[in-house]
Amino acid sequence: MAVRRITNTGLAGLAACLVLTACAARVDSRGNLPDGEALARIKIGEVSKMEVQEVLGSPSSVAAFNDNEWYYISKRTETVAFYRPKVVESKILVLRFDRAGVLKEMETLDQSDSRDVDLVKRETATAGNEITVLQQLFGNFGRFNKDALPKK
């Protein structure tokens, strides 16, 4: 009787630990945000693109229409159980180079600089017929060409 009570108590404790572990938050870090020591080695007006890339690594992104603007993007998210991830911290290091490829400006943006973007919910119409599932399943019955079949 005592062994059964200990076993039941142990199983209940194990189940409680599993439930609590499932509810724990998971923190994910993504992107490439250079540390302060690496940033200290970069001096505005003194380093080229090549030197910046050697110190900081490749940028996360380059501006679409201006290859003299580099972005190092980093984001930390926290996920609790099955809920959507919540952004805890977001930073972007923007490096701008002059035409000669020398660093002319460095800017750090954080979550307070971000803006929400409203998505457009328009749909592009497609040409053709809209058919039902049954028409898709049974639409080809009887449609074959005996002459196109391979001969044995």
Stockholm file with secondary structure:
# STOCKHOLM 1.0

chainA/1-152         MAVRRITNTGLAGLAACLVLTACAARVDSRGNLPDGEALARIKIGEVSKMEVQEVLGSPSSVAAFNDNEWYYISKRTETVAFYRPKVVESKILVLRFDRAGVLKEMETLDQSDSRDVDLVKRETATAGNEITVLQQLFGNFGRFNKDALPKK
#=GR chainA/1-152 SS CHHHHHHHHHHHHHHHHHHHHHTSEEEEEEECCCCHHHHHTCCTTTCBHHHHHHHHCSCSEECSSCTTEEEEEEEEEEEETTSCCEEEEEEEEEEEECTTSBEEEEEEEEGGGCCCCCCCCCCCCCSSCCCCHHHHHHTTTTCCCGGGSCCC
#=GC SS_cons         CHHHHHHHHHHHHHHHHHHHHHTSEEEEEEECCCCHHHHHTCCTTTCBHHHHHHHHCSCSEECSSCTTEEEEEEEEEEEETTSCCEEEEEEEEEEEECTTSBEEEEEEEEGGGCCCCCCCCCCCCCSSCCCCHHHHHHTTTTCCCGGGSCCC
//
